[in-house]
Amino acid sequence: MNDERIRQERTTLGIEFGSTRIKACLVGESGQTLATGSSSWESELLDGVWTYSLEAVREGLAAAYADLAAQVVKVHGIHLRVVGAIGVSAMMHGYLALDSAGELLAPFRTWRNTTTTQAAARLTEELRQNIPLRWSVAHHYQAILDAEPHVPRVHTLTTLAGYVHHLLTGTHVLGIGDASGMFPIDPDTADYDAEMLDRFDQLTAGPDSGRPLSQLLPPVASAGMQAGFLTPEGAQLLDATGALEPGIMFCPPEGDAGTGMVASNAVRARTGNVSVGTSIFAMLVLEDSLRSTRGEIDIVATPDAKLVAMVHCNNGASELGAWAGVFGEFLTRLGYTPDADEVFQAMLSGALEAEASQNGLLAYNLLAAEPIIGVTQGRPMIVRTPGTPLSLAGFARAQLLGVFAALSVGMAVLAEEGVTVDRFFAHGGLLRTGGVAQRALAAALGTPVSVMKDASEGGAWGIAVLARYARAVATGSAASRGLPDWLDEEAFAGSEAETVEPSEVEIADYAEFLGRWLTGLPVELAAGEILEERK
């Protein structure tokens, strides 16, 4: 059927580059999802660097949009020509260094790379704020310390979202949430911390260090600002058919953490959210700064410049997903064609039942390094005592609870700092498993966890909502409302949420599991050392 919301430009388009999928989401005035599209991609480990090629970025962008446009034709009978506004989101952090012509100077280094130990430690000491291994400034400083030959030629540093935004608009800019994963933000100025920039420039002064960092970082924009318009070249890149018209407004590009906060309506102080995907992280919007610098906690920002305590874990549901793939392959060989969600449901359905509790079975989901628990080389593994029976329920339980183990360590640190939240929301595809993953997460956090009805759309929906907010501000319909109030009154008015409150028994059960998981961690460390030696 024809949909007048699409014809009248009352929609917004969100595009997000996740770890394994690039997703496009067309959203209507009331936040309803009108159409989606996606394409798959995978990171590569090339010469010890986790990366994606920029060709894959362009191809995946076009493929995801083409998939969405085809669904718009199929469902609404309309060829998409124009939308009200567009937003781009992507994985935060990492290192994208461009020369003055916009050409890549070194392979794109994603958030998963942890080769910046020396730089991160020195910067944390000098700036007196925790600088995680994956932050852009840590990668840049490490390149300076290693005297990488490209450093003097760097003209622009950006993130994946910023790079794609520039491809489509010709404008270098970053949303403040994404920018806060490049360099520390001053919430009073809603910009990079000027004093820390001066310290960095003093630390790196020299003929081989290139331009000052303040000249390399993209300008910062907060939620509600305009951040460029779709160029003819950008329109052709996005839609090879030529149907999409240039001139569409963009909101600032944001990182997946910021769009996750929006997608779960957790941008107000004392709210928190958890994103469950290839990585897993919790975001807690702060009322005040932390009392001390903690290596387990990142300080980032909401899309409207409030400070956020972030517990980031490099490893999330990937290993669990790999095992689901094995079970799916087994079913295929038996002649079935299972849906991926059905496989997850069957695999996890008994994971939290009493008979699944097998104390001699542990699973470690560590594909990559996990700094928060001191693991420098990830080795996914399962450990079982000989007397422990191996059942599907017990196996699934160990895998599922292991997904949240490192997160629990970071959350304990925040509790020590006196950080509290009024509500926790979660989002991510794993949460579609009939409430099983949601129950496990609630037990791990020791607090109620809510999932919004649009949580499965995640960051693509969140950045589309931010694009809608920018358009509302531009047209005056936001009526000077800040982002938290606008989300409550517009995007989430009447939204439904399913809340799970953990019992004392579930909390105690998870705490017992976590104790055994941490006790067994030396086995994981030893596996990394031994397997590394035998390469």
Buried (B, 14 or more C-beta within 10 A) or exposed (E): EEBEBBEEBBBBBBBBBBBBBBBBBBBBBEBEBBBBBBBEBEBBEEEEBBBBBBEBBBBBBBBBBBBBBEBBEEEBEBEBBBBBBBBBBBBBBBBBBBEEEBEBBBBBBBBBBBBBBEBBBBBBEBBEBBBBBBBBBBBBBBBBBEEBEEBEBBBBBBBBBBBBBBBBBBBBBBBBBBBBBBBBBBBEEBBBBEEBBEBBBEBBEEEEBBBBBEEBBBEBBBBBBBBBBBBEEBBBBBBEEEEBBBEBBBBBBBBBBBBBBBBBBBBBBBBBBBBBBBBBBBBBBBEEEBEEBBBBBBBBBBBBBBBBBBBBBBBBBBBBBEBBEEBBEEBEEEEEEBEEBEBBBBBBBBBBEEEBBBEBBBBBBBBBBBBBBEBBBBBBBBBBEEEBEEBBBBBBBBBBBBBBBBBBBBBEBBEEBEBEBEBBBBBBBBBBBEBBBBBBBBBBBBBEBBBBBBBBBBBBBBBBBBBBBBBBBBEEEBEEBBBBEBBBEBBBEEBEBEEBEBEEEBBEBBEEBBEBBBEBBEEBBEBBEEEEEEE
